[in-house]
Amino acid sequence: MHIQDSHWSSASALATGGGTPIAAAGNGRGDSARSAPLRVDAQRNLEHVLRAAREVFGELGYGAPMEDVARRARVGVGTVYRRFPSKDVLVRRIAEEETSRLTDQARAALGQEDEPWSALSRFLRTSVASGAGRLLPPQILRVGVAEEQTGSAAGDEARVPQQRSQPGGGELRLVPGQGAPAPQDDAGAAELLEVVGQLVDRARAAGELRPDVSVADVLLVIATAAPSLPDAAQQAAASARLLDILLEGLRSRPA
């Protein structure tokens, strides 16, 4: 997925209300009173659009059209484009928020669980229950692609993260490809990979995680165990059941 960097700075201003036309404040109370509802409405519309985008992209993937987001938010598609000048900008906003949320969940697991396997499984359960896997950025899910497989065939991909599969097997890093986002846009992804890498290394060092399991595998578990089903109760039950099976597959077995 290619993200258009040229729109990002303008989108940031728009998304925070900087690009919303606000009536200039006059000397009388009337002008100030008229401008306040505009700010409230603009913020409410932004929240509706972001919530709708998370739901639509979570159900249909990042390929879903902006019109679907607008319908779910119950606003006109023009309102969506006023906030986010292109779909790429909206996708980036949602992907960055999801990456940040996963990083917070991984940090919480590291800080609140002393036992390595408990910390890793807590992170997985929390992330899957939140539905995070349905919104993971594509570049995160490409973690672990072998370097020899990332030549010309992957040249048009946004990012090709690399991940060691054995302790001491190399440094965790994000490798840029052609047409990649600006380096600062990878800061959140790199941070997530680093924190999850700590969970993986601890569990592997304790002998509780299969030695061939990488950060890539852990993130793929999150994506795989978060199916989108029409019934919320059925979805929760299916996710919990699937995660139990996947956790058993990750765990090390006595020789």
N, C-alpha and C positions, 0 to 999 in steps of 0.2 A: 504494500500500500504506500503510495507516495503522498506526502503531506506538503502542501504549498506553504513555504515559509514566508512568502511575500505578504500573505494576509495576516500573519500572526500578530504583529504589533498592533495593527488596526483592530484586530479582533479583541485583543486584551482591553483596549480602550472601550470598545463597544460593550463587551461583556460586563464591565464594571460600571457602565452607565456613562462613561466619558463621551461616547458618541451619540447619546440620546439628546435630541433637541429639548432644551429646557428654557422656558420663557425667562427673559432677563428680569431680575428683581427690580421693581420700581421703588419710588419713595413711599407709596401708599400701601396699605395692608392688602388691598385687592390683588395686586400683582403677585405678592408672596403667597397668598392663599390659593391663587390659581395654579402656581407652579408646583406646589406640594403634591397634589393628586397625580400629576404627571410622573413624578419621581416614584411614587408608590406603585403606580400601575406598571411602570417600566420594570421595576424590580420584581414585581409579581409575575409579569410575563416571562422574564428571564428564568425565574425559578421553575415555571411551568414548562418552558422549553427544555431546560436541562433535565428535569424529571422525565419528561416524555422521551427525550433522546436516550436516556439510560434504559428505559423500558423497551423502546423500539429496537435499539441496537442490540440489547440483550436477547430479545426474542428472534430477530431476523438477521442479526449480524450488521457489521458496519457498511454493508452494501445497501441497506435500506434507504429509500429516497427521502429527501427533506420533506416532501409532501406528507409522508406518513408521520413524521415527527410533528409537523404542524397540526395535523388532524388529532393526534393524541393529546397535544397541548391545548387544543381548542382555540387556536389562534390562526390567523392567516399566514400563508407561507412567506409573505412579505415581512411579517414581524420577525420570523426566524432569520431571514437574510439580513434584516437590519442589525440584529445582534451578532450574527456570524456570517460574514460576507461570502463564505463558501462552505460547502459541506466538509471539506478537509479541515477547516478551522474548528468546526463543531466536533468532528471526530477526535481531533487532537485534544480538545478541552476535556471530553469525556474520558479518553484514554489516560490522560495525565492524572485526572482525579482518581481513576481506578488504580493506577499504579501507586499513587500516594497512599490510598487506603490499604492496599496490600502490604506496603512497607510498614505502615503503622501496626498492622496485625502481626507481622513477623517480629517486629520489635517488642510488642507486648508479650508474645510467646517466649521470646528470649529472656525478657526481664522477669516473667512471673512463673516460669517453670524451671526448676533446677535440673530435673532429669531430662537428658537429651531427647529421648524418644517421645516423652510427654510434650516437650516443647514443639517438636516437629509435628506431631499428630494434632496438637491444639491449633497450630497455625493452619493446617490443612482443613480441619473441621470448621474453624471460624470463617475461613475464606470461602469454602464451598457453601456454607450456610448463607453467606451474604450474597451469593450469586456472582462473586467476583470473576469467576472463570469465563463467563459469557462476554466480558468486556475487556479481557486482557488484550493489550496492544499486540498486533501481529509480530512486531520485532522481538517482543519478549518471548513469544512462543517459538521463535526460531533459535533460541539458545541451544547450544549443543551441536549445531550443524558442523560437520567436519570441514576443516579449512580447505581440503582438496576438493570439496563439493561446492565451493562458493566462488567459482571462477566466473566465466562469461555467462553461465546459465543463471547465476544469481546477481548479475551486474545491475539489473533493473530493480532489485529489491531495496527497500529503504535501509535496513540494517541487518547485519548478520552477526549476532552475538556469539561468542565462543565461550565454552565452559569446559573446565577440566573434568575428567571422569574418574580420576584417581587422586588421592592426596599427593600434594607436591607436584602435580602434573602440569603446572603452568599458572599464569596469572589470569584471573577473571577479567575479561575486557569486552568492549563493544567495538566491532570492526566496521567502519563505514563502507558503504557501497556507493555506486554512482547514483546521483540524484537524492542523496540522503539528507535528512533534516539537519539543521545547524547543530553543532556539538552541544550547545547548552540544552537542547531539547532532550538529550540522552541522559541528563543528570539524574532524573527521577528513575529511569530504567536501570541505570548502573547502580543506583542506591538500593533498589529492590533486589537486584541480583546479588549484591554484596551481603545484605542482611539474610536473605534466604540461604546464601552460601554458608553463612555461619551456622545456621540450623542444620544444614546437611553435614558439614564437617564435624560438628559435635556428635551427631547421631552416628556417623560412620566411625569416628574415633572410639566411641563407646562400644562398638561392635554390635549395635542395634539396627544398623541400616546396611543393606546389601552394598558391598564395595563398589559395584558398578553403577549405582544410582547417582545421578547428577542433579544439579539445579534444574536442568531442562526437564527431567523426569518429574520432579516435584511440581513444577509449574504446569506441566501437561496433565498431571492428576487433577489439579484445580480446574483446568479447563474441561476435562473429560467428565468429572463428577458433578458438573453443574448443568444438567440438561434443562431445556426450556420446555415445560409442559403446561397445558392450559389450566390444570387444576393445581392450586397451590399446595394442598395437602399431599397430593400424589407426587408432586415435584419434590417436596421436602423428604418424603419417604424414599423415593427413588435415589435421591442424592446421598442420603445417609447410608443406604444399603450398598450402593456402588462404591462409596468411599471406604466402607469397611473392607470390601473385597480388595480394593487397590492398596490399602494400607497393609494388608496381609502380604501382598506381593512385594512391597517395598522392604519389609522387615527381614533382617538377617536370620538365618536358621543355623542351629548348631551343626557342626560337621559330623 
